[in-house]
Amino acid sequence: MSHDDVIQQTRHWLEQAVIGLNLCPFAKAVYVKNQVRIVVSSARHLDAFLEELDRELALLVAADPDQIDTTLLIHPTLFGDFAEFTDLLAIADEVLVEHELEGILQIASFHPDYQFDGTEADDIGNYTNRAPYPTLHLLREASIARAVAAFPDPEAIYGRNIATLQKLGIAGWLALGLGESKAGST
């Protein structure tokens, strides 16, 4: 699978699920302004991927938010197993601390097999964080704070998302052309 294919499928997910279902009410503004950087990693091992993460964090911090407000760092094959991906998330959070970026950036996560603690694998609520490929979403804290301040009742977003997905169901999700897990496949 080419990087262009991964980006195209990621954009489709953003447009159909994240923005289309309004799972993140803050996403549309930066997406339509072309302020979302999408990077596909070809790293062959964890250390090389972490070097890419270091570069992307530095680039995002240095970039003008009007040009790059957020970054999606995707690896289509390296983190196919969700348990391995959660291990990566712990390391990525340590990287933020190491680079003294806590309070400046944060990392959200998406994975084709995302599963919240205490849920069954097929629980529709897990789909709020399901993406075509394992993805680290690098976000500016200042942008999040502005978006949350402008949004009435941001705490209600999660509950609204669950209700939306329950109404849609897995068949509805698939009808959006989002498909099943692609993690680890090429």
C-alpha positions as CSV (number, residue, x, y, z in Angstrom):
1,M,0.0,0.0,0.0
2,S,1.4,3.4,-1.0
3,H,1.6,6.4,1.3
4,D,-0.9,8.1,-1.0
5,D,-3.4,5.3,-0.5
6,V,-2.9,5.5,3.3
7,I,-3.4,9.3,3.2
8,Q,-6.5,8.9,1.0
9,Q,-8.1,6.4,3.3
10,T,-7.2,8.5,6.3
11,R,-8.8,11.6,4.7
12,H,-11.9,9.5,3.9
13,W,-12.1,8.5,7.6
14,L,-11.7,12.1,8.6
15,E,-14.4,13.3,6.2
16,Q,-16.9,10.5,6.8
17,A,-16.5,9.7,10.5
18,V,-14.6,12.4,12.4
19,I,-16.1,15.4,10.6
20,G,-19.1,13.7,8.9
21,L,-20.5,12.2,12.1
22,N,-19.2,15.2,14.1
23,L,-17.2,12.9,16.4
24,C,-14.8,15.8,16.9
25,P,-16.6,19.1,16.6
26,F,-13.2,20.9,16.4
27,A,-11.8,18.9,13.5
28,K,-13.7,20.5,10.6
29,A,-12.2,24.0,11.1
30,V,-8.6,23.0,10.9
31,Y,-9.3,20.4,8.2
32,V,-11.0,22.8,5.7
33,K,-8.2,25.3,6.3
34,N,-5.7,22.6,5.4
35,Q,-4.0,22.9,8.8
36,V,-3.8,19.2,9.4
37,R,-0.4,17.6,8.5
38,I,-0.7,13.9,7.6
39,V,2.5,12.0,7.8
40,V,2.9,8.3,6.9
41,S,5.9,6.6,8.5
42,S,7.9,3.9,6.8
43,A,10.0,3.2,9.9
44,R,11.0,-0.4,10.1
45,H,11.3,-0.5,13.9
46,L,10.2,1.3,17.0
47,D,13.4,3.3,17.5
48,A,13.1,4.7,13.9
49,F,9.5,5.5,14.5
50,L,10.3,7.3,17.8
51,E,12.9,9.4,15.9
52,E,10.1,10.4,13.4
53,L,7.9,11.3,16.4
54,D,10.7,13.5,17.8
55,R,10.9,15.3,14.4
56,E,7.2,15.7,14.1
57,L,6.8,17.1,17.6
58,A,9.6,19.6,17.0
59,L,8.1,20.6,13.6
60,L,4.7,21.1,15.1
61,V,6.1,23.2,18.0
62,A,8.1,25.4,15.6
63,A,5.3,25.7,12.9
64,D,2.9,28.6,12.6
65,P,-0.4,27.3,13.8
66,D,-2.1,29.0,10.9
67,Q,0.0,26.7,8.7
68,I,0.1,23.5,10.7
69,D,-2.2,23.3,13.7
70,T,-2.2,19.5,14.2
71,T,-0.4,16.4,12.9
72,L,-1.5,12.8,12.2
73,L,1.5,10.5,12.4
74,I,0.4,7.2,10.9
75,H,2.2,3.9,10.6
76,P,0.2,1.4,8.5
77,T,2.0,-1.8,9.5
78,L,4.3,-1.5,12.5
79,F,1.7,-1.4,15.3
80,G,-1.0,-3.7,14.0
81,D,-1.5,-5.3,17.4
82,F,-3.5,-3.0,19.7
83,A,-1.6,-4.1,22.8
84,E,1.7,-3.2,21.1
85,F,0.1,0.2,20.2
86,T,-0.8,0.9,23.8
87,D,2.8,0.3,24.7
88,L,3.8,2.8,22.1
89,L,1.4,5.4,23.6
90,A,3.1,5.1,27.0
91,I,6.4,5.7,25.4
92,A,5.0,8.6,23.3
93,D,3.8,10.2,26.5
94,E,7.2,9.8,28.0
95,V,8.7,11.5,24.9
96,L,6.5,14.6,25.6
97,V,7.9,14.7,29.2
98,E,11.4,14.2,27.9
99,H,11.1,17.1,25.5
100,E,9.3,19.3,28.1
101,L,6.2,19.5,25.9
102,E,3.6,18.8,28.6
103,G,1.1,21.6,28.5
104,I,2.2,22.5,25.0
105,L,1.3,19.4,23.0
106,Q,-0.7,16.3,23.7
107,I,-1.1,13.0,21.9
108,A,-4.4,11.4,21.1
109,S,-4.6,7.9,19.6
110,F,-6.5,6.0,17.0
111,H,-6.3,2.4,15.9
112,P,-8.3,0.1,13.7
113,D,-8.8,-2.2,16.7
114,Y,-9.1,0.5,19.4
115,Q,-10.7,-0.9,22.5
116,F,-11.4,1.2,25.7
117,D,-10.8,-0.6,29.0
118,G,-13.8,-2.5,30.3
119,T,-15.4,-2.9,26.8
120,E,-15.9,-5.8,24.5
121,A,-14.0,-5.6,21.2
122,D,-17.2,-5.2,19.2
123,D,-18.6,-2.4,21.4
124,I,-19.7,0.4,19.1
125,G,-18.2,3.0,21.5
126,N,-14.7,1.8,20.6
127,Y,-15.4,3.2,17.1
128,T,-15.0,6.8,18.3
129,N,-11.2,6.0,18.3
130,R,-11.0,3.6,15.3
131,A,-9.1,4.8,12.3
132,P,-8.0,3.0,9.2
133,Y,-4.4,2.7,10.5
134,P,-2.5,3.1,13.9
135,T,-2.3,6.9,14.3
136,L,-0.8,9.3,16.8
137,H,-2.6,12.6,16.7
138,L,-0.3,15.4,17.9
139,L,-2.3,18.4,19.1
140,R,-1.5,21.8,20.4
141,E,-2.9,22.4,23.9
142,A,-3.6,26.1,23.1
143,S,-5.7,25.0,20.1
144,I,-7.7,22.6,22.3
145,A,-8.2,25.2,24.9
146,R,-9.6,27.7,22.4
147,A,-11.8,25.1,20.8
148,V,-13.2,23.9,24.1
149,A,-13.8,27.4,25.3
150,A,-15.9,28.1,22.2
151,F,-17.9,24.9,22.4
152,P,-20.9,24.7,24.7
153,D,-20.7,21.8,27.1
154,P,-17.6,20.0,25.8
155,E,-18.1,17.3,28.4
156,A,-21.2,16.1,26.5
157,I,-19.2,15.3,23.3
158,Y,-18.3,11.7,24.4
159,G,-21.9,10.9,25.3
160,R,-23.2,12.4,22.1
161,N,-20.6,10.4,20.1
162,I,-21.7,7.1,21.8
163,A,-25.4,7.9,21.0
164,T,-24.5,8.7,17.4
165,L,-22.6,5.5,17.0
166,Q,-25.3,3.4,18.7
167,K,-27.8,4.8,16.3
168,L,-25.5,4.2,13.3
169,G,-24.4,0.7,14.3
170,I,-21.6,-1.3,12.9
171,A,-23.5,-1.8,9.6
172,G,-23.9,2.0,9.3
173,W,-20.2,2.5,10.0
174,L,-19.3,0.0,7.2
175,A,-21.8,1.7,4.9
176,L,-19.7,4.9,5.2
177,G,-17.0,2.9,3.4
178,L,-14.8,2.8,6.6
179,G,-14.3,-0.9,6.5
180,E,-12.9,-3.3,9.1
181,S,-9.5,-3.4,10.7
182,K,-6.5,-2.8,8.3
183,A,-3.8,-2.7,10.9
184,G,-0.8,-4.7,9.9
185,S,-2.0,-5.4,6.4
186,T,-0.3,-4.1,3.3
